[in-house]
Amino acid sequence: MLQSSLLMATVKNAVRVEVRRSKNESSASLIRRFSRRAQGLNIVRGLRAQHYFSRTKSKNVQHARAMIKGARRMEYNEQVKLGKIDPAAGRGKGRK
């Protein structure tokens, strides 16, 4: 919250940013100074890293995925050998 003399932010691990307003300072410059200080301490980057964090896949999940991928590859190679798929033709419409 913006108070008349103090602007503070508290993050999960007790990182604090404190900015005091001087007499002739506008609220816009106070917010700008606060933003710069928070940016310097990598607070926003840390919060985004926590927000978009994705766990590493377990060995079982990785193995299952590899088995599915291998089965698809074998099926594709079989289709190529039977002449049903032309490997030189590409994979259809994609990004250009």
Secondary structure, DSSP 4 states (H G I P E B T S, - for coil): -B-SSEEEEE-TT--EEEEE--TT--HHHHHHHHHHHHHHTTHHHHHHHHHT--PPPPHHHHHHHHHHHHHHHHHHHHHHHHTSS-GGG-SSS---
